[in-house]
């Protein structure tokens, strides 16, 4: 009975470590970090980006 418990615990630990490594981590989307423009849309100078 003692061998059955030890074998079961070892098996669960092995399976848990394998599944933890197999999980694919997706990168988080990078949305909403763009700066907000502070000049009007019809500015002929383009907020100074054409200089």
C-alpha positions in Angstrom: 0.0 0.0 0.0 2.9 2.3 0.8 4.4 1.7 -2.6 1.1 2.5 -4.3 0.9 5.9 -2.5 4.5 6.8 -3.3 4.1 5.7 -7.0 0.9 7.7 -7.3 2.5 10.9 -5.8 5.5 10.5 -8.1 3.3 10.0 -11.1 1.2 13.1 -10.3 4.3 15.2 -9.9 5.7 14.0 -13.2 2.5 14.6 -15.1 2.1 18.1 -13.5 5.6 19.1 -14.4 5.1 17.9 -18.0 1.8 19.7 -18.5 3.2 22.9 -16.9 6.0 22.9 -19.5 3.6 22.1 -22.4 1.4 25.2 -21.9 2.0 27.8 -24.6 2.1 31.3 -23.3 0.7 33.8 -25.7 2.0 37.4 -25.7 -0.4 40.0 -24.4 -1.8 42.3 -27.1 -0.3 45.8 -27.1 -3.4 47.9 -27.5 -4.2 51.3 -26.1 -0.6 52.5 -25.5 -0.5 54.9 -28.4 -0.1 58.6 -27.4 -3.1 60.9 -27.9 -2.5 63.6 -30.5 -2.7 67.1 -29.0 -3.0 69.2 -32.2 -6.0 69.5 -34.5 -6.5 67.1 -37.4 -6.3 69.9 -39.9 -3.0 71.3 -38.7 -0.9 72.0 -41.9 2.3 71.5 -40.0 1.3 68.0 -38.7 2.2 68.8 -35.1 5.8 69.5 -36.1 6.5 65.9 -37.4 7.5 67.2 -40.9 10.4 69.2 -39.6 
